[in-house]
Amino acid sequence: MTQSVAAQRIGVIGAGTMGVGIAYVFAAAGAEVTVVEPDAERAATALRIAAHQAARAAERGKLDAAAAQELPDRLTSSGRTSSTRSGRCR
């Protein structure tokens, strides 16, 4: 996956199954991603899952090894929507 995204910074609301998947796809495409999740444990788990997905994708040849290692550095979490650019969710 070497496609880039037009937006450089993405906010994903929620760290459930869909949220972590969306965060992973955008981070793999090169965006800086903030996962907004008030439950700190769930947020940490989501970041670990995304890193694991990247490692697995590299093992399968879907993502190069360097990109898989860099992906976790593009993911952050926050408990507040104010950490996103506009601070609002619609």
C-alpha positions as CSV (number, residue, x, y, z in Angstrom):
1,M,0.0,0.0,0.0
2,T,1.9,3.1,-1.2
3,Q,-0.9,5.4,-2.0
4,S,-0.8,8.8,-0.3
5,V,-3.7,10.8,1.0
6,A,-4.5,14.4,0.3
7,A,-5.1,15.2,3.9
8,Q,-2.0,15.1,6.0
9,R,-3.8,14.8,9.4
10,I,-6.8,12.7,10.1
11,G,-9.0,12.4,13.2
12,V,-10.8,9.1,13.8
13,I,-13.6,9.1,16.4
14,G,-13.8,5.9,18.3
15,A,-11.3,3.0,18.7
16,G,-13.6,0.1,18.0
17,T,-13.2,-2.3,15.1
18,M,-14.1,0.2,12.5
19,G,-12.1,3.0,14.0
20,V,-8.9,1.1,14.3
21,G,-9.3,-0.2,10.7
22,I,-9.9,3.3,9.4
23,A,-6.9,4.7,11.4
24,Y,-4.7,1.9,10.0
25,V,-5.6,2.5,6.4
26,F,-5.0,6.3,6.7
27,A,-1.7,5.8,8.5
28,A,-0.5,3.2,6.0
29,A,-1.3,5.8,3.3
30,G,1.0,8.3,5.0
31,A,-1.4,10.4,7.1
32,E,-0.8,11.4,10.7
33,V,-3.8,10.0,12.6
34,T,-5.3,10.8,15.9
35,V,-7.7,8.3,17.3
36,V,-10.1,10.0,19.6
37,E,-11.3,7.6,22.4
38,P,-12.1,8.6,25.9
39,D,-11.3,5.1,27.3
40,A,-7.4,5.2,27.5
41,E,-7.1,1.4,27.7
42,R,-9.2,1.0,24.5
43,A,-7.2,3.7,22.7
44,A,-3.9,2.0,23.6
45,T,-5.2,-1.3,22.5
46,A,-6.3,0.2,19.1
47,L,-2.8,1.6,18.5
48,R,-1.3,-1.9,19.3
49,I,-3.8,-3.6,16.9
50,A,-2.9,-1.1,14.1
51,A,0.8,-1.8,14.6
52,H,0.2,-5.5,14.6
53,Q,-1.9,-5.2,11.4
54,A,1.1,-3.4,9.8
55,A,3.5,-6.1,10.8
56,R,1.2,-8.8,9.4
57,A,0.7,-6.8,6.2
58,A,4.5,-6.6,5.8
59,E,4.8,-10.4,6.4
60,R,2.3,-11.0,3.6
61,G,4.0,-8.6,1.3
62,K,1.2,-6.1,1.3
63,L,3.2,-3.3,3.0
64,D,7.0,-2.9,2.9
65,A,8.9,-3.5,6.1
66,A,10.0,0.1,6.5
67,A,6.4,1.4,6.1
68,A,5.2,-1.2,8.7
69,Q,7.8,0.0,11.2
70,E,7.0,3.7,10.6
71,L,3.2,3.3,10.8
72,P,3.0,3.3,14.7
73,D,4.8,6.6,14.7
74,R,2.0,8.2,12.7
75,L,-0.7,7.1,15.2
76,T,-1.6,9.0,18.4
77,S,-4.6,8.9,20.6
78,S,-6.5,11.4,22.6
79,G,-9.5,11.4,24.9
80,R,-10.9,14.6,23.5
81,T,-12.2,15.7,20.2
82,S,-10.5,19.1,20.7
83,S,-7.3,17.4,19.7
84,T,-8.5,17.3,16.1
85,R,-8.0,20.2,13.9
86,S,-11.5,21.8,14.2
87,G,-12.3,20.3,17.6
88,R,-15.7,19.4,16.3
89,C,-17.3,16.3,15.1
90,R,-20.2,16.2,12.7
